[in-house]
Amino acid sequence: MAEAAIITDEYGNQYYDPAGYTPDWCNSLEAPCEAFLLPLNYNVYNIQFVDFRIRSLDPGNEYVLFDIGAGSMPSPPPEGIAGTADQGRFIRYKFGPSLLDIQTIGTTLEFVNGEYEVSNFRMIERHYFRGQLITSYDFTMPFVIPNSKNNWEMMYANPLVANPEWKEALATAPWEAKSDSFYFVDDRLIMHNRAEYDYSP
C-alpha cells in the first residue's frame, strides 16, 4: 500500500488513511493485523452485529456449537483491549477441539443497520495460526435496505479436517489462532474486527 496520510480518532489513536485498504490489499495479507486499521466512526452505516451462530452441518452430526443469541458467551478480551473503545470489535471464542473435526461448518451472522441503504456489503475474513494463513473467506451481500435486520448465512468446508498436524497444534495452543474480518461497502473499508480462538479441551 502506498504511503498514506495519518488520521487521529476521538480517543487519540492514530491510523493510516483507510482509503488505501482495498479488498485486494486485504486479500493479500499473510499474517494477522496487530492493530485495527481504521477508527470506529468510519461505520457511518451504523451496522451492528447482534448475533452469531456456528454449527455442524455434517449429516448425522448436526448440532449448534456456539450461539450468542441462545446465551453462549465469548471469553473476556485480552489485556490492552478490555475496557477500551475497541472491546466491541475484538472477540475471543472458545470452541474446544470438536470444531476441528467438523467437515462442513455453517455460520449465521445477524446484523442491523441504520438509515442508509448499503450496497455491495462485502466481508473478507482471513484466519491464521502462528502467523501463517490457514484459510480465507470472501462473501458479498448485494444490497441491504435501511433500518433492517439481516441474516448472513455461510456454509463452507473445514480446511483443518484433512490436516492432523494442524489439528493437534491448534488443540494445544489457546488464542494463537487469530482472524481479521474486513467489511466493505462498494469497496470502501468501513469496519475491521479481530478475533482469537481457543480449540483446547
C-alpha positions in Angstrom: 0.0 0.0 0.0 1.3 3.4 -0.9 2.3 5.9 1.9 -0.9 7.4 3.3 -1.8 10.3 5.5 -2.2 9.8 9.3 -5.6 10.4 10.9 -6.4 10.6 14.6 -9.7 9.5 16.2 -11.6 11.0 19.1 -9.6 8.7 21.5 -6.2 9.9 20.3 -5.5 6.7 18.4 -3.7 7.2 15.1 -4.3 5.3 11.8 -3.2 5.4 8.2 -5.9 6.8 5.9 -8.2 3.7 5.4 -8.8 4.7 1.8 -5.7 2.8 0.9 -7.0 -0.5 2.3 -8.7 -2.1 -0.7 -10.2 -5.6 -0.9 -7.2 -6.8 -2.9 -4.8 -5.5 -0.3 -6.7 -7.3 2.5 -6.8 -10.5 0.5 -3.0 -10.3 0.1 -2.3 -10.3 3.9 -0.3 -13.3 5.1 -0.3 -12.5 8.8 -2.9 -11.1 11.3 -3.1 -7.4 11.8 -1.5 -6.2 15.1 -3.9 -3.2 15.4 -7.2 -2.0 14.0 -7.0 -0.4 10.6 -9.5 2.4 11.0 -11.5 4.4 13.6 -14.8 3.2 14.8 -16.6 6.2 13.3 -16.0 5.0 9.8 -19.0 2.8 10.3 -21.3 5.5 9.0 -24.0 2.9 8.2 -24.3 2.1 11.9 -24.0 -1.6 11.2 -24.2 -3.6 14.4 -23.7 -7.3 14.8 -26.3 -8.7 17.2 -26.0 -12.5 16.9 -23.5 -15.1 15.7 -24.1 -18.8 15.5 -21.8 -21.6 14.3 -23.0 -25.2 13.8 -22.0 -28.5 12.3 -23.7 -29.4 9.1 -22.3 -32.9 8.9 -25.1 -35.5 8.2 -25.9 -37.4 11.4 -23.8 -35.0 13.5 -25.7 -31.7 13.2 -25.6 -29.5 16.2 -25.0 -25.9 17.4 -21.5 -25.3 18.7 -21.9 -21.6 19.7 -24.9 -19.2 19.6 -24.7 -15.8 21.2 -28.5 -15.4 20.8 -29.0 -18.6 22.8 -26.7 -17.5 25.6 -23.2 -18.5 24.5 -20.7 -16.0 25.8 -17.3 -15.0 24.3 -14.3 -15.2 26.6 -13.0 -11.9 28.1 -10.8 -9.8 25.8 -7.1 -9.7 26.5 -5.3 -7.0 28.5 -4.9 -3.9 26.4 -8.3 -4.3 24.8 -10.6 -4.9 27.8 -12.2 -1.7 28.9 -11.3 0.3 25.8 -13.5 1.5 23.0 -12.1 -1.3 20.8 -13.5 -4.0 23.1 -16.6 -4.3 20.9 -14.6 -5.2 17.8 -12.3 -7.7 19.4 -13.8 -11.1 20.4 -12.4 -14.3 21.8 -14.2 -17.6 21.1 -13.6 -20.8 23.0 -14.8 -23.6 20.7 -12.9 -26.6 22.0 -11.5 -29.4 19.9 -14.8 -30.7 18.5 -14.9 -27.9 15.8 -11.7 -29.2 14.3 -13.5 -32.5 13.3 -16.5 -30.9 11.7 -16.3 -31.3 7.9 -18.9 -28.8 6.9 -19.5 -25.6 9.0 -22.4 -23.3 8.9 -22.4 -19.8 10.3 -25.2 -17.3 10.7 -24.3 -13.6 11.3 -27.2 -11.4 12.2 -26.9 -7.6 12.0 -28.9 -4.4 11.9 -28.1 -1.2 10.0 -29.1 2.4 10.2 -30.9 4.9 8.0 -28.7 4.4 4.9 -29.0 1.7 2.3 -25.9 -0.5 1.9 -24.8 -1.8 -1.5 -22.2 -4.4 -2.1 -21.6 -5.2 1.6 -18.6 -7.4 1.5 -16.8 -9.4 4.2 -13.3 -10.7 3.8 -12.2 -12.9 6.7 -8.7 -14.3 7.0 -7.7 -16.9 9.6 -4.1 -17.5 10.8 -2.2 -19.8 13.1 1.2 -18.8 14.4 1.5 -16.2 11.7 0.6 -18.5 8.8 -2.6 -18.2 6.7 -4.9 -21.1 7.3 -7.9 -20.1 5.2 -9.7 -17.1 3.8 -13.4 -16.3 3.0 -14.9 -13.6 0.8 -18.6 -13.0 0.8 -20.8 -10.2 -0.7 -24.4 -9.2 0.1 -25.5 -7.1 -2.9 -28.0 -4.8 -1.1 -29.2 -4.1 2.4 -32.3 -1.9 2.9 -32.1 0.9 5.6 -33.2 0.2 9.2 -33.4 -3.5 8.7 -32.4 -6.7 10.5 -30.5 -9.2 8.3 -29.1 -12.7 8.4 -25.9 -13.6 6.6 -25.7 -17.4 6.1 -22.5 -19.0 5.1 -21.5 -22.7 4.6 -18.0 -23.9 3.9 -15.8 -27.0 4.2 -13.5 -27.1 7.2 -9.9 -27.0 5.8 -8.5 -28.4 9.0 -10.2 -31.8 8.9 -7.7 -33.3 6.5 -4.6 -31.9 8.3 -4.0 -33.8 11.6 -0.8 -31.8 12.3 -2.7 -28.5 12.3 -5.5 -30.0 14.4 -3.1 -31.3 17.0 -1.2 -28.0 17.2 -4.4 -25.9 17.4 -5.8 -28.0 20.2 -2.8 -27.2 22.4 -2.4 -23.5 21.6 -5.1 -21.4 23.1 -5.6 -18.0 21.5 -2.8 -18.5 19.0 -5.4 -18.9 16.2 -6.4 -15.4 15.0 -8.6 -13.8 12.4 -9.3 -10.4 10.8 -12.7 -9.6 9.4 -12.8 -6.6 7.0 -16.1 -5.1 6.0 -16.5 -3.0 2.8 -19.3 -1.1 1.2 -18.7 -0.5 -2.5 -15.1 -1.5 -1.9 -14.6 1.1 0.8 -13.4 -0.2 4.2 -15.9 0.7 6.9 -15.2 -1.8 9.7 -12.4 -4.1 10.9 -12.9 -6.7 13.6 -10.3 -9.0 15.1 -10.7 -12.4 16.9 -8.8 -15.1 18.7 -9.8 -18.7 19.1 -9.2 -21.5 21.6 -9.6 -25.1 20.4 -8.2 -26.7 23.6 -10.3 -29.2 25.6 
